[in-house]
């Protein structure tokens, strides 16, 4: 099933739904089984720490393998690699159903992590294979809008399955979800990278190509802006139990106070990004996103310093921030991939790898250092926004250079004119 012309794709909306479903495997495989951790510990005679390590076993291979999914798809094609890793994820999920020891669950969660990142990495490359400019921005916005629903739905589905059938049913659900997605991809996912555009997997070439991608200033600036923008919200995700229960007095069943408004902001920002595509320049869209995030930060700091912690006041700034973050993300993503038309898969992998590594730092070091008070969390959000805005501003100054195409063979930009 080879795509010879872009016109062969009948519906970008259908592609958006498919790519969003592929990307949603990651959040589902993380969030859906969180309500079952106590049950897993009892069934497998494991300590809470050992069960927590099933998440680490997933995240570390996810981050490492994110660096390679795109390069492999650049060499072998998007469709073939997607189907392969979906198959690996499905088999690993099936193996998780039958484990009898926590060590076995670590192993198969690690295999899940190896495969799960392919959907989002290759999906971004597929978007740039198919579309340019406003069309690409609209498609990424549509994917992000649907993808934002996954983190909110996964714990709800997982919790209900846990109550009805126990923790193994969650992995049964993941197997069924993956099988359905594999069949849909087999029937409907086009091959968007023709054979003449394939890249080499030779070690020497890969080392040179990775070096050039990871040392390209405009790429690093756009990736840094995306990463720091997200970190301003991610510290609240990682601090959610302390922030909601200890500081705001919520119960263990009231996490929707944080995730509900945050997801609404993500949905609204992704929708606005799609609406602005072709009407506003990427630079103006990004500027509006930063103004919204800045509004959220200033409101957050004011509430934290001049009002006692409590609901709903301390969660009111969150949707302003996530709205602006989601508004900037599609444009910044396209700007990050733009310099590498022949290596979009590799560039997407490098972007995901850099963000995943920093997210790990936020999770393990920065969030615990900030969650001692609502004030320190608000200042942390402001600090990350400031860093993201500075990198975004520097990137805009290099806009003329970033509109060129990067030659991975000699490490220089080609003039599009």
C-alpha positions in Angstrom: 0.0 0.0 0.0 2.3 2.8 -1.3 1.4 6.4 -1.4 2.5 7.9 -4.7 0.7 11.2 -4.3 -0.6 13.2 -1.4 -4.0 13.2 -3.0 -4.3 9.5 -2.3 -5.1 10.4 1.4 -8.8 11.1 1.3 -9.3 12.4 4.7 -6.8 14.2 7.0 -9.3 13.8 9.8 -9.2 10.1 9.5 -5.4 10.2 9.5 -5.5 12.4 12.6 -7.7 9.9 14.4 -5.5 7.0 13.5 -2.2 8.8 14.5 -3.8 10.1 17.8 -4.8 6.5 18.6 -1.3 5.3 17.9 0.2 8.0 20.2 -2.4 7.3 22.9 -0.8 3.9 23.6 1.8 5.6 25.7 -0.5 7.4 28.2 -2.8 4.4 28.4 0.0 2.0 29.2 1.2 4.4 32.0 -2.0 5.7 33.5 -4.5 2.9 33.1 -2.8 0.6 35.6 -2.1 3.2 38.3 -5.3 2.4 40.2 -4.2 -1.3 40.3 -0.8 -0.9 42.0 -2.0 -2.0 45.4 -3.7 -5.1 43.9 -0.6 -5.9 41.9 1.5 -5.7 45.0 -0.8 -8.1 46.8 -1.1 -10.6 44.0 2.6 -10.7 43.1 3.7 -10.5 46.8 5.7 -7.4 46.0 6.5 -4.2 47.9 5.0 -0.8 46.8 8.5 0.2 45.7 8.9 -2.9 43.6 5.5 -2.2 41.9 6.5 1.5 41.4 9.6 0.2 39.6 7.4 -1.2 36.9 6.9 2.4 35.8 10.6 3.0 35.8 11.1 -0.2 33.8 8.7 1.2 31.2 10.0 4.8 31.1 13.7 4.2 30.7 13.4 2.0 27.6 10.8 4.4 26.3 13.2 7.3 26.4 16.1 5.4 25.0 14.2 3.8 22.1 12.5 7.1 21.2 15.9 8.1 19.8 15.7 5.2 17.3 12.1 4.8 16.2 12.4 7.7 13.7 15.7 6.6 12.2 14.5 3.1 11.7 11.3 4.4 9.9 13.5 6.7 7.8 15.3 3.6 6.5 12.5 0.9 6.4 9.4 3.0 5.9 6.7 4.3 8.2 4.0 1.6 7.7 6.2 -1.4 8.2 7.9 -0.1 11.3 4.6 1.0 12.8 3.0 -2.4 12.3 6.1 -4.2 13.8 6.2 -2.1 17.0 2.4 -2.3 17.4 2.8 -6.1 17.3 5.7 -6.0 19.8 3.6 -3.9 22.2 0.6 -6.2 21.8 2.7 -9.3 22.6 4.3 -7.7 25.6 0.9 -6.6 26.9 -0.4 -10.2 26.5 2.6 -11.5 28.5 1.9 -9.1 31.3 -1.5 -10.8 31.8 0.1 -14.1 32.8 3.1 -13.0 35.0 3.4 -14.5 38.4 6.4 -12.6 39.7 7.1 -8.9 39.9 10.5 -9.4 38.1 8.6 -10.8 35.1 6.3 -7.7 35.0 9.4 -5.5 35.0 10.7 -7.3 31.9 7.5 -7.1 29.9 6.8 -3.5 30.9 10.3 -2.7 29.6 9.4 -4.3 26.3 6.2 -2.3 26.2 8.3 0.8 26.7 10.6 -0.1 23.9 7.6 -0.3 21.5 5.2 2.4 22.8 7.0 5.5 21.6 6.9 4.5 17.9 3.3 5.8 17.6 4.0 9.4 18.5 7.5 9.6 16.9 6.5 8.1 13.6 3.2 9.9 13.6 4.9 13.3 13.6 7.1 12.2 10.7 4.0 11.0 8.8 2.3 14.4 9.2 5.3 16.1 7.7 5.6 13.5 4.9 2.0 14.3 3.9 1.5 18.0 4.5 3.3 21.4 4.7 2.4 24.7 6.3 -1.1 25.3 7.6 -2.3 21.8 6.7 0.4 20.2 8.8 -0.3 22.6 11.7 -4.0 21.8 11.5 -3.3 18.0 11.5 -0.9 18.1 14.4 -3.4 20.3 16.3 -6.2 17.7 15.7 -3.9 14.9 16.9 -3.0 16.9 20.0 -6.6 17.6 20.7 -7.6 14.0 20.6 -4.4 12.9 22.4 -5.2 15.2 25.3 -8.2 13.1 26.2 -6.1 9.9 26.8 -4.5 10.9 30.1 -7.9 11.8 31.5 -9.7 8.6 30.3 -7.0 6.1 31.1 -7.2 6.2 34.9 -11.0 6.1 34.7 -11.1 3.1 32.5 -8.3 1.4 34.5 -10.1 2.0 37.8 -13.4 0.6 36.5 -11.7 -2.5 35.1 -9.8 -2.9 38.4 -13.1 -2.9 40.3 -14.9 -5.2 38.0 -12.2 -7.8 37.0 -8.9 -7.1 38.7 -5.5 -5.7 37.5 -4.9 -8.3 34.8 -8.0 -7.1 32.9 -6.2 -3.8 32.2 -3.6 -5.6 30.2 -6.3 -7.5 28.4 -7.8 -4.2 27.5 -4.4 -3.0 26.1 -4.1 -6.2 24.1 -7.6 -5.7 22.5 -6.9 -2.0 21.9 -3.6 -2.8 20.2 -5.0 -5.6 18.1 -7.8 -3.3 16.8 -5.3 -0.5 16.1 -2.9 -3.0 14.3 -5.8 -4.1 12.0 -6.8 -0.5 11.3 -3.2 0.5 10.5 -2.8 -2.6 8.3 -5.9 -1.6 6.3 -5.7 2.2 6.3 -2.3 3.5 7.2 -0.5 4.6 3.9 3.2 4.3 3.4 4.2 8.0 3.3 7.9 7.5 2.7 8.6 6.3 -0.9 11.6 4.0 -1.4 13.7 6.6 -3.2 13.5 8.8 0.0 14.7 6.1 2.4 17.9 6.7 4.4 20.8 4.5 5.3 21.2 2.6 8.6 24.9 2.4 8.3 26.6 3.1 11.6 28.9 5.8 10.2 26.1 7.6 8.5 23.8 7.4 11.5 26.5 8.8 13.8 27.1 11.8 11.4 23.3 12.4 11.0 22.5 12.2 14.7 25.4 14.6 15.4 24.2 17.1 12.9 20.6 16.9 14.2 21.6 17.2 17.8 24.0 20.2 17.1 21.6 22.2 14.9 20.9 25.4 16.9 17.3 26.1 15.5 16.3 22.5 16.2 17.6 22.6 19.8 16.0 26.0 20.4 12.5 24.8 19.2 12.9 21.5 21.2 14.0 23.4 24.3 11.1 25.8 24.1 8.6 22.8 23.8 10.4 21.0 26.7 10.5 23.9 29.1 6.9 25.0 28.3 5.7 21.4 29.1 7.9 21.2 32.2 5.9 24.2 33.7 2.9 22.0 33.7 4.6 18.6 34.3 5.8 19.7 37.7 2.1 19.8 38.7 1.5 16.3 37.3 4.4 14.9 39.2 3.4 16.8 42.4 -0.3 16.0 42.1 -0.7 13.9 45.3 1.2 16.5 47.4 -0.4 19.5 45.7 -4.0 18.3 45.8 -4.1 16.3 49.1 -1.5 18.0 51.3 -1.8 21.6 50.2 -5.4 21.9 48.9 -7.1 19.4 51.1 -8.6 17.2 48.3 -9.1 13.5 48.7 -7.6 10.6 46.8 -10.7 10.5 44.6 -10.6 14.2 43.6 -7.6 14.3 41.2 -10.0 15.5 38.6 -9.7 18.9 40.2 -6.3 19.1 38.5 -6.6 16.9 35.5 -10.0 18.1 34.4 -9.2 21.8 33.9 -5.8 21.0 32.6 -7.2 18.7 29.9 -9.8 21.3 29.0 -7.0 23.8 28.4 -5.1 21.3 26.3 -8.2 20.6 24.1 -9.0 24.3 23.7 -5.4 25.2 22.8 -5.1 22.5 20.2 -8.5 23.5 18.7 -7.3 27.1 18.5 -4.1 26.2 16.9 -6.0 24.4 14.2 -8.3 27.4 13.7 -5.3 29.8 13.4 -3.5 27.6 10.8 -3.3 29.6 7.6 -4.8 32.7 9.2 -2.0 33.6 11.5 1.7 33.1 11.0 3.4 30.5 13.2 5.3 33.3 15.0 2.1 35.1 15.9 0.4 31.9 17.0 3.4 31.1 19.3 3.3 34.7 20.7 -0.4 34.4 21.6 0.4 31.1 23.3 3.1 32.6 25.4 0.8 35.5 26.4 -1.8 33.0 27.6 0.9 31.0 29.5 2.2 34.2 31.0 -1.3 35.1 32.1 -1.6 31.8 33.8 1.7 32.2 35.6 1.0 35.7 36.9 -2.4 34.6 38.1 -0.9 31.6 39.8 1.8 33.6 41.6 -0.8 36.2 42.7 -3.1 33.6 44.1 -0.3 31.6 45.8 1.2 34.7 47.5 -2.0 36.6 48.4 -4.6 33.9 49.0 -4.6 30.9 51.4 -4.2 27.5 49.5 -7.5 25.9 48.6 -9.9 24.8 45.9 -10.8 26.0 43.4 -8.5 29.0 43.4 -5.2 27.3 43.1 -6.3 25.2 40.0 -7.8 28.2 38.2 -4.5 29.3 36.5 -3.7 25.8 35.2 -6.1 25.8 32.2 -4.7 29.2 31.1 -1.2 27.7 31.1 -2.2 24.5 29.3 -4.2 26.4 26.7 -1.2 28.5 25.8 1.1 25.5 25.9 -1.1 23.5 23.5 -1.4 26.6 21.2 2.4 26.8 20.8 3.2 23.1 20.5 2.1 22.3 16.9 3.9 25.4 15.5 7.1 24.7 17.5 7.0 21.0 16.5 6.8 21.9 12.8 9.7 24.4 13.3 11.8 21.8 14.9 11.3 19.3 12.1 11.5 21.8 9.3 15.3 21.9 8.9 15.4 18.1 8.1 13.1 17.2 5.2 15.1 14.0 4.5 15.3 13.0 8.2 12.0 13.9 9.7 11.8 10.6 11.5 15.2 11.0 13.1 14.5 14.6 14.1 11.2 13.5 15.7 13.0 10.8 17.6 15.6 13.3 18.8 12.9 15.7 19.9 11.1 13.0 21.9 14.3 11.7 23.4 15.4 15.2 24.6 12.0 15.9 26.1 11.8 12.4 27.8 15.2 12.8 29.4 14.3 16.2 30.8 10.9 14.9 32.0 12.8 12.3 33.9 14.9 15.0 35.6 11.8 16.9 36.4 10.1 13.8 37.9 13.0 12.6 40.0 14.7 15.9 41.1 13.0 19.1 40.3 9.3 18.4 41.2 10.3 16.9 44.6 12.4 20.1 45.3 9.4 22.3 44.4 6.4 20.6 45.8 7.0 21.8 49.4 4.6 24.7 48.9 2.2 26.1 46.4 4.4 29.2 46.1 7.5 27.2 45.1 5.4 25.3 42.5 4.1 28.6 41.0 7.6 30.1 40.9 8.8 26.9 39.3 6.1 27.2 36.6 7.1 30.8 36.0 10.8 29.9 35.8 10.2 27.2 33.2 8.0 29.5 31.1 10.7 32.2 31.2 13.3 29.7 29.9 10.9 28.5 27.2 10.0 32.0 26.1 13.7 33.0 25.9 14.5 30.0 23.7 11.4 30.7 21.6 12.5 34.3 21.1 16.0 33.4 20.1 14.5 30.9 17.7 12.4 33.6 16.1 15.6 35.7 15.6 17.0 32.8 13.7 13.8 32.4 11.6 15.5 33.2 8.3 18.0 30.4 8.8 15.4 28.0 10.1 13.4 28.3 6.9 16.2 26.7 5.0 16.8 23.0 4.6 19.5 21.3 6.5 22.0 19.0 4.6 22.8 16.2 7.0 25.8 15.2 4.8 27.8 18.5 5.4 26.0 20.0 8.4 25.0 23.2 6.6 21.7 24.8 5.6 20.6 24.9 2.0 18.9 28.0 0.7 15.4 27.3 -0.4 15.5 30.2 -2.8 
